[in-house]
Structures are given as C-alpha cells and as structure tokens.
Amino acid sequence: MAVDVRPASVFEDVRALVGPRSPGADVCWCLSYRLPSALNRELRGPARGEYVAGLCRAEPAPGVLAYDGDEPVGWAAVAPRADTSFARSRRIPHVDDLPVWSLWCIRVRPGHRKKGISHALIAGAVEFARAHGAPVVEAYPLDNGDARVDLTMAYPGLRRNFERAGFVHAADTSSVLAGHPRVLMRRDLR
C-alpha cells in the first residue's frame, strides 16, 4: 500500500479520523493538549468541531493525515510546543529553550492497522514540522517494552516506533498512561 501524508487541511478528512460519530458528542477531537483547560472544558458538542474546522483553515494545519488513495486512514497531531499544554506541563519536562514542536497523537483507522501507517505518519509529521522551521520535534510515547497496550490509550505512540524514526530518549517524565510510563523522545532537525 502506498501511503501519502499531507497537511491536515481538509476538515471532513480530519473529522473522519478524530471526530465523534454523533456531532453533539463532547469527545476529544484531539484538542485536549492543544487548548488551555478552561477552553477545552468550555467547548461542547458541535463547537468542538467548529473549532477544529478553523484549525484546518489556518496555517499551519493542525497536523498531518495519511491517505490510501483518496481515503484518509491516519492522523498525527503536531504543532509548536508553545501552542500546546505541554508548554505548561509539570509532568513532561523541558529539555532546553529551543522552539520545539510536539507530536502527541497518532491514530490509524481500524482496518488499516499493521500496515506501516503509523511509521508514515511519524515521518510525515517530522517533515511537516521541518517545513515550518522546527529545529526539533518531541514526542511523549509510552515506554511499554513488550507489554500490550490498549489501542485506545496508545494514541501517544510507542517508544520503539519513535526510535525507528530516528528519535532519541531525551528525558524521563512523571506522566503515566494506561499503566505505562511516558518518555520524552526527540528528533533534532538542525
């Protein structure tokens, strides 16, 4: 399968990957780390989708999408860390003062998993960040070793996948998700 990774600028395609089945649902839309807590709680139902539609119209787009032909099959959220809640996180440390970009969510649609799409999304997110001047890309994946991870909670990615993509361990964190510690991985683009 040839996977094409593009900026997430088509709202309907983003909705297919991270939107709820019911338009009135109060689900993530991959906004939890992108918004301050108060705004994240305030945006309810359709307002969440409207906010994401605005992000898709903005430059840079809110992330990247993987396509199999014209079908969107994967999503990766990537943005300057300064524009995310990671900028204020007490659990995810700051390694230095570089204007790094954060890659915090990878989602592959059911029926398309185990085909290398997450690897294409990581590579595409790195290239997207590079094209927008990022000196470094950070990720905060689960350090699960060989333990199985519930797919719902695997959204930050797995350490070994980031290592395959050239990321290196930069710091431990105090963040734990689904019983697994998260680590700070970095890929220097300079």
Residue frames as qw, qx, qy, qz and C-alpha x, y, z in Angstrom:
[[0.000, 0.890, 0.455, 0.000, 0.00, 0.00, 0.00],
 [0.388, 0.307, -0.016, 0.869, 1.33, 3.42, -0.95],
 [0.274, -0.779, -0.478, 0.299, 0.56, 5.91, 1.82],
 [0.279, 0.553, 0.086, 0.780, 0.59, 9.62, 1.10],
 [0.369, -0.587, -0.479, 0.538, 0.95, 12.00, 4.08],
 [0.157, 0.585, 0.263, 0.751, -0.43, 15.52, 3.66],
 [0.040, -0.097, 0.399, -0.911, -1.18, 18.53, 5.88],
 [0.018, -0.482, -0.858, 0.176, -4.49, 18.13, 7.72],
 [0.076, 0.169, -0.036, -0.982, -6.24, 20.98, 5.95],
 [0.443, -0.205, -0.612, -0.622, -9.41, 19.15, 4.83],
 [0.426, -0.273, 0.485, -0.713, -11.84, 19.28, 7.74],
 [0.893, 0.015, -0.083, -0.442, -14.03, 16.38, 6.55],
 [0.765, 0.274, -0.558, 0.168, -10.96, 14.14, 6.45],
 [0.063, 0.345, -0.654, 0.670, -9.86, 15.22, 9.93],
 [0.654, -0.174, 0.246, -0.694, -13.39, 14.58, 11.19],
 [0.893, 0.120, -0.372, -0.221, -13.28, 11.06, 9.72],
 [0.618, 0.238, -0.634, 0.399, -10.23, 10.32, 11.89],
 [0.245, 0.001, -0.624, 0.742, -10.82, 12.19, 15.17],
 [0.407, -0.201, -0.015, -0.891, -14.42, 13.36, 15.12],
 [0.415, 0.023, 0.789, -0.453, -17.25, 11.68, 17.01],
 [0.085, 0.300, 0.890, 0.333, -19.90, 9.50, 15.42],
 [0.067, -0.823, -0.564, 0.017, -22.51, 11.85, 16.88],
 [0.310, 0.602, 0.019, 0.736, -21.90, 15.55, 16.09],
 [0.406, -0.786, -0.016, -0.466, -23.17, 16.56, 19.54],
 [0.883, -0.297, -0.256, 0.259, -20.70, 14.38, 21.45],
 [0.196, -0.942, 0.259, -0.083, -18.16, 16.00, 23.76],
 [0.943, -0.075, 0.095, 0.310, -15.14, 13.96, 22.72],
 [0.579, -0.479, 0.182, 0.634, -11.53, 14.91, 22.31],
 [0.530, 0.841, 0.096, 0.039, -11.26, 15.92, 18.61],
 [0.762, 0.092, -0.100, 0.634, -7.54, 15.82, 19.52],
 [0.001, 0.823, 0.023, 0.568, -7.97, 19.15, 21.30],
 [0.730, -0.644, -0.212, 0.087, -7.11, 18.14, 24.88],
 [0.682, -0.322, 0.052, 0.655, -3.42, 19.04, 24.58],
 [0.352, 0.433, 0.315, 0.768, -3.94, 21.85, 22.09],
 [0.216, -0.743, -0.242, -0.585, -6.20, 24.04, 24.24],
 [0.068, -0.329, 0.593, -0.732, -5.95, 25.58, 27.68],
 [0.054, -0.212, -0.945, 0.243, -8.00, 23.52, 30.17],
 [0.261, 0.447, 0.431, -0.739, -10.74, 26.13, 30.58],
 [0.454, 0.415, -0.347, -0.708, -11.35, 26.44, 26.84],
 [0.252, 0.103, -0.944, -0.188, -11.20, 22.66, 26.41],
 [0.051, 0.326, 0.851, -0.409, -13.96, 22.27, 29.04],
 [0.287, 0.485, 0.184, -0.805, -15.97, 25.16, 27.58],
 [0.390, 0.303, -0.587, -0.642, -16.13, 23.84, 24.00],
 [0.537, 0.085, 0.773, -0.327, -19.04, 21.41, 23.90],
 [0.665, 0.483, 0.555, -0.126, -20.66, 19.35, 21.15],
 [0.631, 0.670, 0.273, 0.279, -20.62, 20.96, 17.70],
 [0.054, -0.980, 0.192, 0.025, -18.46, 23.86, 18.95],
 [0.638, -0.461, 0.546, 0.289, -15.53, 21.41, 19.17],
 [0.675, 0.346, 0.542, 0.362, -15.89, 20.51, 15.51],
 [0.254, 0.945, 0.151, 0.141, -16.23, 24.16, 14.54],
 [0.352, -0.845, 0.355, 0.188, -13.00, 24.92, 16.38],
 [0.667, -0.163, 0.625, 0.371, -11.20, 22.13, 14.52],
 [0.548, 0.687, 0.412, 0.240, -12.62, 23.37, 11.21],
 [0.019, 0.994, -0.110, -0.008, -10.97, 26.73, 11.97],
 [0.539, -0.583, 0.545, 0.270, -7.67, 24.99, 12.71],
 [0.706, 0.230, 0.589, 0.318, -7.88, 23.20, 9.35],
 [0.383, 0.872, 0.230, 0.200, -8.28, 26.55, 7.57],
 [0.270, -0.924, 0.237, 0.130, -5.30, 28.06, 9.41],
 [0.745, 0.491, -0.337, 0.301, -1.62, 27.87, 8.56],
 [0.205, 0.232, -0.923, -0.229, -0.01, 25.71, 9.67],
 [0.731, -0.229, -0.476, -0.433, -2.62, 22.94, 9.65],
 [0.631, -0.589, 0.322, -0.389, -3.20, 21.16, 12.99],
 [0.653, -0.311, 0.688, 0.060, -1.27, 18.08, 11.94],
 [0.231, 0.360, -0.734, -0.527, -0.98, 15.60, 9.11],
 [0.845, 0.132, 0.307, -0.418, -3.21, 12.94, 7.57],
 [0.230, -0.248, 0.876, 0.342, -2.22, 9.68, 5.90],
 [0.702, 0.382, 0.011, -0.602, -4.15, 8.71, 2.80],
 [0.460, 0.001, 0.850, 0.257, -4.58, 5.43, 0.97],
 [0.194, 0.502, 0.626, 0.564, -5.58, 6.87, -2.38],
 [0.153, -0.530, -0.111, -0.827, -8.27, 9.42, -1.51],
 [0.700, -0.563, -0.411, -0.154, -9.27, 7.74, 1.77],
 [0.093, -0.708, 0.490, -0.501, -7.96, 9.29, 4.99],
 [0.862, -0.142, -0.487, 0.006, -6.58, 6.41, 7.09],
 [0.680, -0.289, -0.376, 0.560, -4.38, 8.06, 9.72],
 [0.098, -0.938, -0.070, -0.325, -3.88, 11.23, 11.76],
 [0.660, -0.162, -0.326, 0.657, -0.95, 12.77, 13.63],
 [0.158, -0.971, -0.171, -0.053, -1.23, 15.93, 15.74],
 [0.674, -0.067, -0.034, 0.735, 1.88, 18.10, 15.54],
 [0.016, 0.936, 0.173, 0.306, 2.33, 21.76, 16.48],
 [0.248, 0.557, -0.454, 0.650, 4.77, 24.10, 18.20],
 [0.477, -0.296, -0.732, 0.386, 5.05, 23.04, 21.84],
 [0.045, -0.071, -0.262, 0.961, 4.48, 26.68, 22.83],
 [0.475, -0.089, -0.273, -0.832, 0.95, 26.36, 21.37],
 [0.696, -0.213, -0.664, -0.170, 0.08, 23.29, 23.45],
 [0.666, -0.701, 0.041, -0.253, -0.48, 22.43, 27.09],
 [0.898, -0.025, -0.153, 0.412, 2.93, 20.70, 27.01],
 [0.292, 0.622, -0.169, 0.707, 4.39, 24.20, 27.28],
 [0.384, -0.597, 0.279, -0.647, 2.98, 24.39, 30.82],
 [0.899, -0.173, -0.384, -0.121, 3.22, 20.74, 31.78],
 [0.395, -0.705, 0.532, -0.252, 4.71, 19.77, 35.12],
 [0.896, -0.101, 0.429, -0.057, 4.85, 16.09, 34.08],
 [0.797, 0.455, 0.170, 0.360, 6.62, 16.48, 30.73],
 [0.463, -0.644, 0.055, 0.607, 9.93, 18.29, 31.31],
 [0.430, 0.895, -0.106, -0.044, 11.51, 20.96, 29.15],
 [0.888, -0.018, 0.056, 0.456, 14.93, 19.85, 27.93],
 [0.404, -0.119, 0.104, 0.901, 16.07, 23.27, 26.71],
 [0.181, 0.621, 0.249, -0.721, 14.72, 26.57, 25.39],
 [0.072, -0.054, 0.705, 0.703, 14.56, 25.60, 21.69],
 [0.563, 0.207, 0.090, -0.795, 11.22, 26.31, 19.98],
 [0.126, -0.064, 0.979, 0.145, 10.46, 22.59, 19.60],
 [0.628, -0.046, -0.331, -0.703, 7.38, 21.09, 18.01],
 [0.453, -0.134, 0.793, -0.384, 5.33, 18.43, 19.80],
 [0.537, 0.048, -0.700, -0.468, 3.96, 15.26, 18.18],
 [0.301, -0.198, 0.698, -0.619, 1.41, 13.90, 20.65],
 [0.712, 0.212, 0.503, -0.441, -1.27, 11.85, 18.92],
 [0.172, 0.268, -0.805, -0.500, -1.19, 9.15, 16.27],
 [0.658, 0.199, 0.549, -0.476, -4.38, 7.45, 15.15],
 [0.137, 0.174, -0.822, -0.525, -4.83, 4.81, 12.47],
 [0.709, 0.000, -0.030, -0.705, -8.33, 3.76, 11.43],
 [0.681, -0.085, 0.712, -0.149, -9.46, 0.22, 12.18],
 [0.820, 0.485, 0.304, -0.013, -8.95, -1.98, 9.14],
 [0.509, 0.804, -0.205, 0.228, -5.75, -0.13, 8.23],
 [0.475, -0.758, 0.440, -0.080, -3.58, -1.02, 11.21],
 [0.756, -0.271, 0.553, 0.221, -0.42, -3.14, 10.99],
 [0.702, 0.598, 0.286, 0.261, 0.37, -1.71, 7.55],
 [0.584, -0.001, 0.018, 0.812, 3.08, 0.81, 8.49],
 [0.029, 0.817, 0.338, 0.467, 0.78, 3.81, 8.55],
 [0.498, -0.848, -0.083, 0.158, 1.92, 4.98, 11.99],
 [0.655, -0.256, 0.258, 0.662, 5.51, 4.97, 10.72],
 [0.316, 0.494, 0.418, 0.693, 4.46, 7.05, 7.70],
 [0.236, -0.899, -0.304, -0.208, 2.59, 9.45, 10.00],
 [0.604, -0.668, 0.042, 0.432, 5.63, 9.96, 12.24],
 [0.539, -0.001, 0.374, 0.755, 7.86, 10.61, 9.21],
 [0.129, 0.668, 0.468, 0.564, 5.24, 12.93, 7.68],
 [0.375, -0.896, -0.235, 0.034, 4.81, 14.87, 10.92],
 [0.611, -0.462, 0.169, 0.620, 8.57, 15.33, 11.18],
 [0.397, 0.234, 0.447, 0.767, 8.75, 16.64, 7.60],
 [0.090, -0.829, -0.444, -0.329, 5.75, 18.92, 8.20],
 [0.491, -0.820, -0.086, 0.281, 7.44, 20.39, 11.29],
 [0.589, -0.204, 0.312, 0.717, 10.74, 20.75, 9.40],
 [0.267, 0.520, 0.492, 0.645, 8.97, 22.59, 6.56],
 [0.234, -0.889, -0.274, -0.282, 7.61, 25.04, 9.15],
 [0.177, 0.756, -0.379, 0.503, 11.02, 25.74, 10.67],
 [0.814, -0.560, 0.065, -0.138, 11.04, 23.38, 13.66],
 [0.152, 0.701, -0.686, 0.123, 14.58, 22.81, 14.94],
 [0.006, -0.135, 0.960, -0.246, 13.50, 19.75, 16.96],
 [0.678, -0.261, -0.370, -0.579, 10.42, 17.53, 17.17],
 [0.180, -0.238, 0.819, -0.490, 9.46, 16.00, 20.52],
 [0.680, -0.227, -0.542, -0.439, 7.12, 13.11, 21.24],
 [0.358, -0.395, 0.608, -0.588, 5.89, 11.66, 24.52],
 [0.717, 0.031, -0.597, -0.359, 5.23, 7.99, 23.75],
 [0.858, -0.424, 0.158, -0.242, 4.53, 5.08, 26.04],
 [0.164, 0.551, -0.814, 0.082, 7.58, 3.11, 27.16],
 [0.867, -0.136, 0.128, -0.463, 5.75, -0.21, 27.23],
 [0.309, -0.398, 0.857, 0.104, 8.59, -2.59, 26.39],
 [0.165, -0.015, -0.901, -0.402, 6.91, -5.76, 25.10],
 [0.194, 0.352, 0.755, -0.518, 3.70, -5.25, 27.10],
 [0.107, 0.542, 0.697, 0.458, 0.44, -4.97, 25.21],
 [0.031, 0.213, 0.212, -0.953, -1.26, -1.58, 25.17],
 [0.338, 0.642, 0.651, -0.222, -4.97, -0.94, 24.77],
 [0.411, 0.379, 0.435, 0.705, -5.32, 0.71, 21.35],
 [0.113, -0.906, -0.346, -0.215, -7.48, 3.49, 22.77],
 [0.471, -0.854, 0.085, 0.205, -4.65, 4.51, 25.08],
 [0.744, -0.068, 0.327, 0.578, -1.84, 4.06, 22.54],
 [0.338, 0.905, 0.239, 0.103, -2.52, 7.46, 20.94],
 [0.163, -0.910, 0.309, 0.222, 0.84, 8.99, 22.04],
 [0.680, 0.553, -0.480, -0.014, 2.61, 6.22, 20.15],
 [0.932, -0.334, 0.024, 0.137, 5.12, 3.65, 21.33],
 [0.335, -0.794, 0.397, 0.315, 8.76, 4.32, 22.14],
 [0.629, -0.105, 0.659, 0.400, 10.09, 1.69, 19.73],
 [0.498, 0.699, 0.459, 0.230, 8.26, 3.29, 16.79],
 [0.021, 0.995, -0.082, -0.048, 9.85, 6.64, 17.53],
 [0.531, -0.557, 0.546, 0.332, 13.28, 5.03, 17.91],
 [0.651, 0.281, 0.611, 0.352, 12.83, 3.50, 14.42],
 [0.312, 0.878, 0.289, 0.218, 12.08, 7.03, 13.15],
 [0.527, 0.431, -0.190, 0.708, 15.37, 8.43, 14.49],
 [0.394, -0.797, 0.047, -0.456, 14.09, 9.88, 17.77],
 [0.514, 0.173, -0.688, 0.483, 16.29, 9.50, 20.85],
 [0.535, -0.668, -0.498, 0.143, 15.39, 9.34, 24.53],
 [0.204, 0.617, -0.149, 0.745, 15.89, 12.84, 25.95],
 [0.193, -0.311, 0.545, -0.754, 14.27, 12.56, 29.38],
 [0.182, -0.359, -0.909, 0.109, 12.02, 10.53, 31.59],
 [0.300, -0.436, -0.133, -0.838, 8.70, 12.07, 32.57],
 [0.197, 0.004, 0.785, -0.587, 6.37, 11.71, 35.53],
 [0.655, 0.181, -0.100, -0.727, 3.48, 11.05, 33.15],
 [0.230, -0.026, 0.973, 0.004, 1.90, 7.59, 33.15],
 [0.611, 0.208, -0.155, -0.748, -0.82, 6.50, 30.74],
 [0.909, 0.054, -0.273, -0.312, -2.63, 3.14, 30.80],
 [0.879, -0.442, 0.161, 0.073, -0.13, 1.92, 33.39],
 [0.805, 0.227, 0.096, 0.540, 2.90, 2.69, 31.21],
 [0.302, -0.675, 0.015, 0.673, 5.42, 5.47, 31.76],
 [0.536, 0.822, 0.145, 0.127, 5.78, 8.06, 29.04],
 [0.629, -0.324, 0.173, 0.685, 9.22, 9.20, 27.92],
 [0.243, 0.884, -0.053, -0.395, 10.32, 12.34, 26.14],
 [0.734, 0.111, 0.471, 0.476, 11.80, 11.44, 22.75],
 [0.130, 0.842, -0.080, -0.518, 13.40, 13.98, 20.42],
 [0.738, 0.339, 0.375, 0.448, 14.49, 14.21, 16.82],
 [0.206, -0.666, 0.132, 0.705, 16.92, 17.01, 16.06],
 [0.624, 0.668, 0.387, 0.122, 16.27, 18.58, 12.64],
 [0.014, -0.935, 0.220, 0.278, 19.15, 21.05, 12.62]]
